[in-house]
Amino acid sequence: MQKKLVFVATGIAVLVSGAVSAAPQRPKMEPAVMMQQLDMNGNGQISKKEFLQGAARHADQASPQNGKARKRMNPEEMFARMDRNDDGVLTRAELDRMAKERQSRKN
């Protein structure tokens, strides 16, 4: 489960960054940036629709790394794993919690 959460957090960080570097490295999780880029209506929550639209924008902009297509998690599955309380939206608290858990595993 922890490995899946790390994968999800990494996937979201890549999703939000909008760019993939040529050197393989783990992107930094930034909840504030995620909220700013994905919360299209500014209500302080990321709806599933907003999340999926962000994933689609990223997929349109993404290019294969080193000539190899990157395996990506299904955005709907990613959203479901991130939505800890199953209320259909991602809050800043949920994003902060995930980032904190990821950081504690790093240390």
Stockholm file with secondary structure:
# STOCKHOLM 1.0

chainA/1-107         MQKKLVFVATGIAVLVSGAVSAAPQRPKMEPAVMMQQLDMNGNGQISKKEFLQGAARHADQASPQNGKARKRMNPEEMFARMDRNDDGVLTRAELDRMAKERQSRKN
#=GR chainA/1-107 SS CHHHHHHHHHHHHHHHHCCCCSSCCCCCCCHHHHHHHHCTTCSSEEEHHHHHHHHHHHHHHCCCBTTBCCCCCCHHHHHHHHCTTCSSEEEHHHHHHHHHHHHHHHC
#=GC SS_cons         CHHHHHHHHHHHHHHHHCCCCSSCCCCCCCHHHHHHHHCTTCSSEEEHHHHHHHHHHHHHHCCCBTTBCCCCCCHHHHHHHHCTTCSSEEEHHHHHHHHHHHHHHHC
//
